[in-house]
C-alpha cells in the first residue's frame, strides 16, 4: 500500500471546547463539525506543558520538555534528536512547514537558515508574530522579508492549498500548517467573522469570575471570530485534498498547542493546570484505515505522543530518541499503551504566568479520565473530580474524606516523575542547567 500523505494543521491557543462538535452551541465551526463526523476524535487530548514552544519542541521530537530543553518560549531547539521531518524524509517523503515556528530562539522576526529548520524542505515561515494583518515571513532560502496578504492564516492556507495541488504524486508528503490565531489579540479577525459574534450575548463558563466577566465576553467574541475564520480555512483545505483525489490516503489532523483560560478561574492565557489551558482538540481523519465514520477515543494523548503515533499509522519505524507513546495500535482497536494518566506541568513559570505579579508557580500533576491532581514543590495544591465537577469549582485537596485518593495520586505522580527522570527542581535551577538568560520576571528576552 502506498504510504499516506500527512497534513497536520494546528492553531495557537485553541481550547478543546471551542468547537460546535465539542458541544459549544455558541461558536460557528461547521467545517470542523463535519470533519468530526469522519474522524477519530481524541476527546481527552492534552497539552502536558501548555505553552507554545515546549509543545512545538515535543511535536518535533517526540520528547518531553526536560529532555529537549525547550520548557520556556524563545529558546533554540537543537537538532540532536531525530525530528519528525527527518523521520518522514528518511522514508521518501517531501516535507513542508508553513506559518509560525517559535523554535529558533534567535529573535522573533529574523531569518531562520536551513540548518535550524529540523529537516523541513519547503519553508514559508516566521519565528513568531501575532500581528495577523501585517505578518512577515521568509520563503525558502532567501533572507528577504516578505508579507502575507491581509489576514495571515487565510494566506497561509492558500499557500498550503497550492502546495497540495502542485505536489508531484510520485512521492508522499508531510505538510505542517501552523496558524497564529486564535491566540490574542482577539479583536483582529476579518470583519465578516467578527460580525458573527456579539459580546453581550456570549454565555460564560460557570468558572469565569465575576470580576473578569465583562472582559471575558469581549475576548471570547473575538476569539470565536478567529476560530470561525480558521474553520473556513479547514473547509478550504479539505476541499483541495478532495479535488486532488488524495482524500482516501491522506491523514488529516487538526489540533492545537494549548488552550486559553479566557477568564476561567480568574486567569488568562496558558501554562495553568486547569482544563481550559491543558485540554486541546484533536481530530484525525484517515479514510483508508478508519473509513468515514466517527470514532471517539478516551486516551490522554499528549504532544510527545503525536510523532510516534503518526509514524505508527504510516507503518514507519520510531526513532530511539522518541519518548512519547505510539497510539496507532490503540486507534485500530488495540490496547491503550498508557497507564491512564498524563503528566501535566510547568517546569519554569514565565511571561504571563511569571511569579510576579501574576503568581505563577512551578507545578507537576496528573490528569486522568476523571481526576486532576496537582502539587507544587511545597506540597499538594489541587484535586478535582472532573466527572462530578466539570468546571473544576471545588478543590478537594487536603479534605479528610479524600485523603486516601490524594495519597494514591501523590504516589502515582511520584512514580511517573521518577520514571521520567524529573527531579522537580525549581524553575531557576533548570534555567541555570540549560544556560538560559532570563529577565527579572523569569522570561527569556526576545527581539521582535
C-alpha positions as CSV (number, residue, x, y, z in Angstrom):
1,X,0.0,0.0,0.0
2,X,1.2,3.5,-0.9
3,X,2.4,5.5,2.1
4,X,-0.2,8.1,3.2
5,X,0.3,11.8,2.9
6,X,0.1,13.7,6.2
7,X,-1.5,17.1,6.6
8,X,-1.0,18.4,10.2
9,X,-2.9,21.6,11.0
10,X,-2.8,23.4,14.3
11,X,-4.0,26.7,15.7
12,X,-2.3,28.6,18.6
13,X,-4.2,28.6,21.9
14,X,-7.4,26.8,20.7
15,X,-9.0,25.2,23.7
16,X,-10.8,21.9,23.4
17,X,-14.4,23.1,23.9
18,X,-14.2,25.9,21.4
19,X,-16.0,24.0,18.6
20,X,-19.5,23.0,17.8
21,X,-18.8,19.3,17.7
22,X,-17.5,19.6,21.3
23,X,-20.9,20.8,22.5
24,X,-20.4,24.5,22.3
25,X,-23.6,25.9,20.8
26,X,-22.3,29.5,20.6
27,X,-19.4,29.0,18.2
28,X,-19.8,28.5,14.5
29,X,-17.4,25.8,13.2
30,X,-19.4,24.0,10.5
31,X,-16.3,22.5,8.8
32,X,-14.8,21.1,12.0
33,X,-18.2,19.8,12.9
34,X,-18.4,18.0,9.6
35,X,-14.8,16.8,9.9
36,X,-15.5,15.3,13.4
37,X,-18.2,13.2,11.8
38,X,-15.5,11.5,9.7
39,X,-12.6,11.4,12.2
40,X,-11.1,9.7,15.2
41,X,-11.7,12.2,18.0
42,X,-9.3,12.0,21.0
43,X,-11.8,13.7,23.3
44,X,-9.2,13.9,26.2
45,X,-6.2,15.2,24.2
46,X,-4.0,17.4,26.4
47,X,-1.0,19.7,26.2
48,X,1.1,18.5,29.1
49,X,3.3,21.5,29.2
50,X,0.7,24.0,28.0
51,X,2.7,26.8,26.4
52,X,3.9,27.5,22.8
53,X,7.5,26.5,22.3
54,X,7.5,23.5,24.7
55,X,4.6,21.9,22.8
56,X,6.2,22.6,19.4
57,X,9.5,21.1,20.5
58,X,7.8,17.9,21.7
59,X,5.8,17.8,18.5
60,X,9.0,18.0,16.5
61,X,11.0,15.4,18.6
62,X,8.5,13.2,20.4
63,X,10.4,14.1,23.6
64,X,9.5,15.5,27.0
65,X,10.3,19.2,27.7
66,X,13.0,18.5,30.2
67,X,14.7,16.2,27.7
68,X,14.8,18.5,24.6
69,X,15.2,21.5,27.0
70,X,12.6,23.8,25.5
71,X,10.5,24.3,28.6
72,X,10.2,28.1,28.1
73,X,9.5,30.2,25.0
74,X,12.1,31.8,22.8
75,X,14.9,29.4,23.1
76,X,16.5,27.3,20.4
77,X,15.6,23.6,19.8
78,X,18.8,21.8,19.0
79,X,18.8,19.2,16.2
80,X,20.1,16.4,18.5
81,X,17.1,14.2,18.2
82,X,15.6,12.7,15.0
83,X,12.9,15.2,14.1
84,X,9.5,14.3,12.6
85,X,10.7,15.8,9.3
86,X,13.9,13.7,9.5
87,X,11.8,10.6,10.1
88,X,9.5,11.2,7.2
89,X,12.2,12.3,4.8
90,X,14.1,9.1,5.6
91,X,11.1,7.2,4.3
92,X,11.0,9.1,1.0
93,X,8.6,11.9,1.9
94,X,8.7,15.6,0.9
95,X,8.4,17.8,4.0
96,X,6.8,21.2,4.2
97,X,6.2,23.8,7.0
98,X,4.1,26.9,6.7
99,X,3.3,29.5,9.3
100,X,4.5,30.0,12.9
101,X,7.7,28.2,14.1
102,X,8.7,29.5,17.5
103,X,11.6,27.1,18.0
104,X,14.6,29.1,16.8
105,X,15.4,31.4,19.7
106,X,17.3,33.9,17.5
107,X,14.7,36.7,17.5
108,X,11.0,36.5,16.5
109,X,11.4,38.3,13.2
110,X,14.8,37.0,12.0
111,X,15.6,34.7,9.1
112,X,16.0,31.0,10.0
113,X,18.7,29.3,8.0
114,X,18.2,25.7,6.7
115,X,20.4,24.1,9.3
116,X,18.0,25.3,12.0
117,X,14.8,24.0,10.4
118,X,14.7,20.5,11.8
119,X,15.0,19.0,8.4
120,X,12.0,20.6,6.6
121,X,12.4,21.3,2.9
122,X,9.5,23.6,1.7
123,X,9.6,26.6,4.0
124,X,7.4,29.6,4.4
125,X,7.8,30.6,8.0
126,X,8.3,33.3,10.6
127,X,9.5,32.5,14.1
128,X,6.6,34.3,15.8
129,X,4.2,37.2,15.3
130,X,0.6,37.9,16.4
131,X,0.1,40.8,14.1
132,X,-2.1,38.8,11.9
133,X,-2.9,41.5,9.4
134,X,0.7,42.7,8.9
135,X,2.5,39.4,9.1
136,X,6.0,38.8,7.7
137,X,7.6,35.5,6.6
138,X,10.6,34.1,4.8
139,X,10.4,31.8,1.8
140,X,12.8,29.1,1.1
141,X,16.5,30.0,1.4
142,X,16.0,33.8,0.8
143,X,16.6,36.2,3.7
144,X,14.2,38.7,2.1
145,X,11.4,39.5,4.4
146,X,8.0,39.0,2.7
147,X,4.5,39.7,4.0
148,X,1.3,37.6,3.9
149,X,-1.6,39.3,2.2
150,X,-4.1,40.6,4.7
151,X,-5.1,38.0,7.4
152,X,-2.2,35.7,7.5
153,X,-4.0,32.4,8.3
154,X,-6.0,32.7,5.2
155,X,-2.9,33.5,3.0
156,X,-1.0,30.6,4.7
157,X,-3.9,28.3,4.0
158,X,-3.9,29.3,0.3
159,X,-0.2,28.5,0.2
160,X,-0.8,25.1,1.7
161,X,-3.6,24.5,-0.9
162,X,-1.1,25.4,-3.6
163,X,1.4,23.0,-2.2
164,X,-1.1,20.2,-2.1
165,X,-2.4,20.9,-5.6
166,X,1.0,21.2,-7.2
167,X,2.8,18.4,-5.4
168,X,4.1,15.6,-7.5
169,X,2.2,12.5,-6.6
170,X,5.2,10.2,-7.2
171,X,6.2,10.9,-3.5
172,X,4.1,11.2,-0.4
173,X,4.4,14.4,1.7
174,X,4.3,15.7,5.2
175,X,2.8,19.2,5.4
176,X,2.5,21.1,8.7
177,X,0.4,24.3,8.8
178,X,0.8,26.4,11.9
179,X,-1.6,29.3,12.4
180,X,-1.1,32.1,14.9
181,X,-4.8,32.7,15.7
182,X,-6.9,32.3,17.8
183,X,-4.2,33.5,20.1
184,X,-4.7,37.0,21.3
185,X,-5.0,39.8,20.2
186,X,-8.6,38.7,20.0
187,X,-10.2,41.6,18.0
188,X,-8.2,41.2,14.8
189,X,-10.1,38.6,12.8
190,X,-11.6,39.6,9.4
191,X,-14.7,41.7,9.8
192,X,-17.1,39.1,8.3
193,X,-16.2,36.7,11.1
194,X,-16.2,39.4,13.9
195,X,-19.8,40.2,12.8
196,X,-20.9,36.7,13.7
197,X,-20.5,37.4,17.4
198,X,-22.0,39.9,19.9
199,X,-20.0,40.1,23.1
200,X,-23.2,40.9,25.0
201,X,-24.7,37.5,24.0
202,X,-21.7,35.4,25.0
203,X,-22.5,32.9,27.6
204,X,-19.6,32.3,30.0
205,X,-18.4,29.1,31.6
206,X,-19.5,28.9,35.2
207,X,-15.9,29.1,36.4
208,X,-15.4,32.6,34.9
209,X,-15.0,35.0,37.9
210,X,-17.4,38.0,38.1
211,X,-14.5,40.4,38.1
212,X,-13.5,39.2,34.7
213,X,-16.9,38.6,33.2
214,X,-17.2,41.7,31.0
215,X,-13.6,41.4,29.6
216,X,-14.1,37.7,29.1
217,X,-17.2,38.2,26.9
218,X,-15.4,40.7,24.8
219,X,-12.3,38.5,24.5
220,X,-14.3,35.4,23.7
221,X,-16.4,37.1,21.0
222,X,-13.1,38.0,19.2
223,X,-11.6,34.6,20.0
224,X,-14.6,32.8,18.4
225,X,-14.3,35.1,15.4
226,X,-10.7,33.9,14.9
227,X,-11.9,30.3,15.3
228,X,-14.6,30.7,12.7
229,X,-12.1,32.2,10.2
230,X,-9.9,29.2,10.7
231,X,-12.8,26.8,10.4
232,X,-13.4,28.3,6.9
233,X,-9.7,27.6,6.2
234,X,-10.2,24.0,7.3
235,X,-13.0,23.6,4.8
236,X,-10.9,25.0,2.0
237,X,-8.0,22.6,2.8
238,X,-10.4,19.6,2.8
239,X,-11.9,20.7,-0.5
240,X,-8.4,20.9,-2.0
241,X,-7.5,17.5,-0.7
242,X,-10.7,16.1,-2.2
243,X,-10.3,17.9,-5.5
244,X,-6.7,16.4,-5.8
245,X,-8.2,13.0,-5.4
246,X,-6.0,12.1,-2.4
247,X,-8.5,12.2,0.4
248,X,-8.6,8.4,0.9
249,X,-4.9,8.1,1.5
250,X,-4.2,11.3,3.4
251,X,-4.0,11.6,7.2
252,X,-5.5,14.9,8.2
253,X,-5.0,16.2,11.7
254,X,-6.5,19.2,13.4
255,X,-5.3,20.2,16.9
256,X,-3.7,23.0,18.9
257,X,-0.6,23.6,21.0
258,X,-2.6,24.5,24.2
259,X,-5.8,26.2,25.4
260,X,-6.7,29.6,26.8
261,X,-8.2,30.3,30.2
262,X,-10.3,33.3,28.9
263,X,-11.3,34.3,32.4
264,X,-11.9,30.9,33.8
265,X,-10.7,30.5,37.4
266,X,-9.9,34.3,37.2
267,X,-7.0,33.6,34.8
268,X,-6.0,34.3,31.2
269,X,-3.9,32.5,28.6
270,X,-2.0,29.3,29.2
271,X,0.6,27.5,31.4
272,X,-2.0,26.9,34.0
273,X,-3.1,23.4,35.1
274,X,-6.8,23.8,34.6
275,X,-8.7,22.2,31.7
276,X,-9.2,25.4,29.8
277,X,-5.4,25.6,29.5
278,X,-4.4,22.0,29.1
279,X,-7.2,20.4,27.0
280,X,-7.0,20.7,23.2
281,X,-9.0,19.5,20.2
282,X,-7.6,16.5,18.3
283,X,-9.3,15.2,15.2
284,X,-7.6,12.7,12.9
285,X,-9.2,11.6,9.6
286,X,-7.7,8.7,7.6
287,X,-10.3,7.1,5.4
288,X,-8.1,4.3,4.1
289,X,-7.7,3.0,7.6
290,X,-10.7,4.1,9.6
291,X,-13.3,4.8,6.9
292,X,-15.5,7.8,7.2
293,X,-17.4,7.1,10.4
294,X,-16.8,9.0,13.7
295,X,-14.9,7.3,16.4
296,X,-14.3,8.7,19.9
297,X,-11.2,7.6,22.0
298,X,-10.6,8.4,25.6
299,X,-6.9,8.2,25.8
300,X,-5.0,11.2,27.1
301,X,-2.8,11.7,24.1
302,X,-0.1,14.4,24.6
303,X,2.3,16.3,22.4
304,X,5.3,13.8,22.7
305,X,2.8,11.1,21.5
306,X,2.0,12.7,18.2
307,X,5.2,11.9,16.3
308,X,5.3,8.2,17.2
309,X,1.6,7.8,16.6
310,X,1.7,9.3,13.2
311,X,4.8,7.2,12.3
312,X,3.0,4.1,13.5
313,X,-0.1,4.9,11.4
314,X,2.2,5.2,8.4
315,X,3.9,1.9,9.1
316,X,7.2,3.5,9.8
317,X,9.8,2.8,12.5
318,X,10.0,5.1,15.5
319,X,13.4,6.6,16.3
320,X,15.1,5.6,19.6
321,X,15.2,9.3,20.6
322,X,11.4,9.4,20.9
323,X,9.9,9.2,24.4
324,X,6.2,9.5,23.6
325,X,3.7,6.7,23.2
326,X,2.5,5.2,20.0
327,X,-1.3,5.2,19.9
328,X,-1.6,3.8,16.4
329,X,-2.4,0.3,17.5
330,X,-4.9,1.6,20.1
331,X,-6.6,3.5,17.3
332,X,-7.1,0.2,15.5
333,X,-8.9,-1.3,18.5
334,X,-5.7,-2.4,20.3
335,X,-4.8,-1.7,23.9
336,X,-4.2,1.7,25.3
337,X,-0.4,2.0,25.7
338,X,-0.7,4.4,28.6
339,X,-1.4,3.8,32.3
340,X,-4.4,6.0,32.2
341,X,-2.8,9.2,33.3
342,X,-0.9,12.0,31.7
343,X,1.7,14.3,33.4
344,X,1.0,18.0,33.3
345,X,3.5,20.5,34.4
346,X,5.2,23.9,34.4
347,X,8.9,23.5,34.9
348,X,9.5,27.3,35.0
349,X,6.8,29.9,35.2
350,X,7.4,32.9,32.9
351,X,5.7,35.5,30.8
352,X,2.0,35.8,31.6
353,X,2.5,33.1,34.3
354,X,5.6,34.7,35.8
355,X,5.9,34.7,39.6
356,X,5.1,38.4,40.0
357,X,2.5,39.9,39.8
358,X,0.5,37.0,38.2
359,X,1.6,34.5,40.8
360,X,2.9,31.8,38.5
361,X,4.4,28.7,40.2
362,X,6.2,25.5,39.3
363,X,3.9,22.5,39.4
364,X,3.6,18.9,38.4
365,X,0.4,16.9,38.2
366,X,-1.5,14.1,36.6
367,X,-4.7,14.3,34.6
368,X,-6.7,11.0,34.4
369,X,-10.1,10.5,32.7
370,X,-11.8,11.5,35.9
371,X,-9.4,13.4,38.1
372,X,-6.9,16.2,38.1
373,X,-4.2,16.2,40.8
374,X,-1.5,18.9,41.0
375,X,1.2,19.7,43.5
376,X,3.8,22.4,43.8
377,X,7.3,21.9,45.3
378,X,5.9,22.9,48.6
379,X,3.1,20.3,48.6
380,X,-0.3,19.3,47.2
381,X,-2.3,22.1,45.5
382,X,-5.3,21.0,43.5
383,X,-7.6,17.9,43.4
384,X,-10.7,17.9,41.2
385,X,-13.3,15.2,40.4
386,X,-13.9,16.3,36.8
387,X,-16.8,13.9,36.4
388,X,-18.8,15.5,39.2
389,X,-17.2,18.9,38.9
390,X,-16.5,19.5,35.1
391,X,-15.7,23.2,35.7
392,X,-13.3,22.5,38.5
393,X,-15.0,24.7,41.0
394,X,-14.4,22.6,44.1
395,X,-10.8,21.9,45.2
396,X,-10.8,18.7,47.2
397,X,-7.2,18.9,48.3
398,X,-6.5,18.1,52.0
399,X,-10.2,17.2,52.7
400,X,-10.2,14.3,55.1
401,X,-12.8,12.3,53.1
402,X,-10.4,12.4,50.0
403,X,-7.2,11.6,51.9
404,X,-6.8,8.1,50.5
405,X,-7.4,9.3,47.0
406,X,-5.0,12.2,47.4
407,X,-2.3,9.8,48.7
408,X,-2.9,7.5,45.7
409,X,-2.4,10.3,43.3
410,X,0.7,11.6,45.1
411,X,2.3,8.1,44.9
412,X,1.3,7.7,41.3
413,X,2.7,11.1,40.3
414,X,6.0,10.4,42.2
415,X,6.4,7.2,40.3
416,X,5.7,8.8,36.9
417,X,8.2,11.6,37.6
418,X,10.8,9.1,38.7
419,X,10.2,7.0,35.6
420,X,10.7,10.2,33.5
421,X,13.8,11.3,35.5
422,X,12.0,14.5,36.5
423,X,13.6,15.7,39.8
424,X,11.0,18.5,40.1
425,X,13.6,21.2,40.8
426,X,12.9,24.9,40.9
427,X,12.5,26.7,37.6
428,X,15.6,28.7,38.1
429,X,17.6,25.5,38.6
430,X,16.5,24.3,35.2
431,X,17.3,27.8,33.7
432,X,20.8,27.6,35.1
433,X,21.2,23.9,34.0
434,X,20.4,24.8,30.4
435,X,22.3,28.1,30.4
436,X,19.4,30.4,29.5
437,X,19.3,34.1,30.3
438,X,16.1,35.5,31.8
439,X,14.9,38.9,32.9
440,X,13.6,39.7,36.4
441,X,10.2,38.1,35.6
442,X,12.0,34.8,34.7
443,X,11.2,35.3,30.9
444,X,13.8,34.7,28.2
445,X,14.1,38.1,26.4
446,X,13.5,38.2,22.7
447,X,13.7,40.7,19.9
448,X,10.8,41.4,17.5
